């Protein structure tokens, strides 16, 4: 196998050909950076966090495929992933994940002790999440913590502390992650039942659509609470209204539980995150 072919496999293992995960990790981080800096994040800090999001999401995907290497060959959507197909060895995957994590750690060294301390927690969450699908009824909630831990890290980098609104944003992100990752899990529900993986789609059962709706509602309510605490104005609330409309569209897509439509709703969640960010950014710009 040529170097180019090997590199192509590594890029697929890191899921760089599918950027939706990067975006879902990036939006809450940007919410926090803009709110913590009153809409004026320092460009070096912004660049470090964007690069860190890409690196840690890539490392998380590698670890996820390593953890699921015995399951993925039995799922139609994942059986051609490099590890599942035997094109990349488990040892290679672990070395790649370690290298990506190390580069991410080096990047944040200038950001202060608190950020470094929080990064240890973030790394643990990213590395352990794939294994929670074996015993947690709703592993998507754990994913929400992992995907949202850039929030307290962003506040720590900008303010040197993590105020209450940062934790409210993190809880909002947990509910959002349960919503969008339940949509994702609805795609694979039949396969996951066969192989014994636990997901929110299985746990919620016939109440899955209602659970997704409640999670979106909780996300928006918590974001509104943050906006009230910070005295954000009209643009922020318009962003929340747009996000609410997007959430309703997702509910229309998933109501018949057609896998292709559920996956479409999952992918469309980047616009939910973008709407919230646009509201924050425009409000702080005025």
Buried (B, 14 or more C-beta within 10 A) or exposed (E): EEEEEBEBBBEBBBBBEEEBBBBBBBBBBBBBBBBBBEBEBEEEBBEBBBBBBBBBBBBBBBBBBBBBBEBBBBBEEBEEBBBBBEBBEEEBBEEBBEEBBEBBBEBBEEBEEBBBEBBEBBBEBBBEBBBBBEEBEBBBBBBBBBBBBBBBBBBBBBEEEBBEBBBBBBBBBBBBBBBBBBBBBBBBBEBBEEBEBBBBBBBBEEEBBEBBBBBBBBBBEBBBBBBEEBEBBEBBBBBBEBBBEBBEEBBEBBBEBEBEBBBBBBBBBBBBBBBBBBBBBBBBEE
